[in-house]
């Protein structure tokens, strides 16, 4: 069983993923739109940092949690925060399109598992 603190962070991750998915429903799902809409990009970056911070917290309490590339997600959060002046839009868009859906599946699986006995 997982602690209530880990469960809360998993729910925070799911909430941020839901927000990103909501942004994608309101906008054309295109790279050029992402690059040209500063508010869209900023909102996505904000939620990616929340996801990274939540995973960082989880890893301290449950280092063996079944989240693919958990450490890379934390490193991405750090890159956004500390390397803000050199962010690559193509990498960020790839995260949104390729990695967020996979992470969402893993988080849903964790939240629905006996691991997270609510």
Secondary structure by P-SEA (a helix, b strand, c coil): cccaaaaaaaaaaaaaaaaaaaaaaaccccaaaaaacaaaaaaaaaaaaaaaaaaaaaaaacccccccaaaaaaaaaaaaacccccccaaaaaaaacccaaaaaaaaaaaaacccccc
